[in-house]
Amino acid sequence: MLDALHYTGYVLTSFGVLFLLLGALGILRMPDVYNRMQAGTKATTLGAVGTIMGVGLINPEWFLKTLIISLFILLSNPISSHALARGSYRIGIKMWQKKDIDAYKKAVQESEEKEEAA
Amino acid sequence: MSGTIVAKWRRILQETGKTMSRYIYSFLVFFIFWVAFTTSLQTDELIVGAVVAFIMAFYTGKQFSEGGLSNLSFRKIVFTVRYLFVFVWEMIKANMDVAKRVLSPKMPIDPGIVEVPTKLKSNIAKLALANSITLTPGTLTVDVIEDKLYIHWINVTTTNPQETFGEISAVFEKYIKEIFE
């Protein structure tokens, strides 16, 4: 039983490390800041959660702690990536695009007009 | 005359009950976190945990939740657990998707920002939805303005708000509605 937990833990940790590697590759290969963030947020969240939970399984006394740490990562990681994406858009970093699809432009203009009027 | 006084007292009692339940709820959550982090059931550990949780609850109880103890209803817990399973599955799919795009030599991406409408009202529900969307296939929430989410999509297939809703957020929205509203 304990052995099974051990091996599951090692498999999970390896998966996590693999996804962290993919995230790093994504950050190198993607063309602009937004796409890099796509690779950065998702792969690193699953990578970090996988690694931490794997450690929790290898050492069962830590399981509850690792569970809570993963919960906090799941809550905080998307918020920071949202803040980065919103900030980069609002200081005027252009998107890399094949077609011109940008619904956010209009919303930003409208909110800026509202601020000026107020 | 006496009727209005009774109604007034009833309202005051209800308000106090609500506030109390918010404090008790935050105390319980802090205490459970304490027990999970210390992973021991010794009496002295539990007493210190209770004191710390009480102090924390005293200062943050009002801001900590809106629903108080009603957040712990059986139905909400069942939906939360089901939602976690759906969410983890979607997240694994998201990572496979990103992995495929990162590793393929041509990099099949066609990015853009689309608009997704939502019917959720409360702030916490919108936060949960935005976070869930950020962690799923090729979508990243850039901003939430009133009842619209603006989402950077790595491979845009449609810009029609109804269809984007179906593709991106429909899976989560029904669970989040049950959990937070």
Interface residues (C-beta under 8 A of the other chain):
Chain A: F19 L22 G23 L25 G26 R29 M30 P31 D32 Y34 N35 M37 Q38 A39 T41 K42 A43 T45 L46 E61 W62 L64 K65 L67 I68 L74 L75 N77 P78 I79 S81 H82 A85 R86 Y89 M95 W96 Q97 K98 K99 D100 I101 D102 A103 Y104 K105 A107 S111
Chain B: F33 A36 F37 T39 M91 I92 A94 N95 V98 A99 R101 V102 L103 M107 I109 D110 P111 G112 I113 V114 E115 A130 N131 T134 L135 T136 G138 L140 T141 V142 D143 I145 K148 Y150 H152 I154 V156 T159
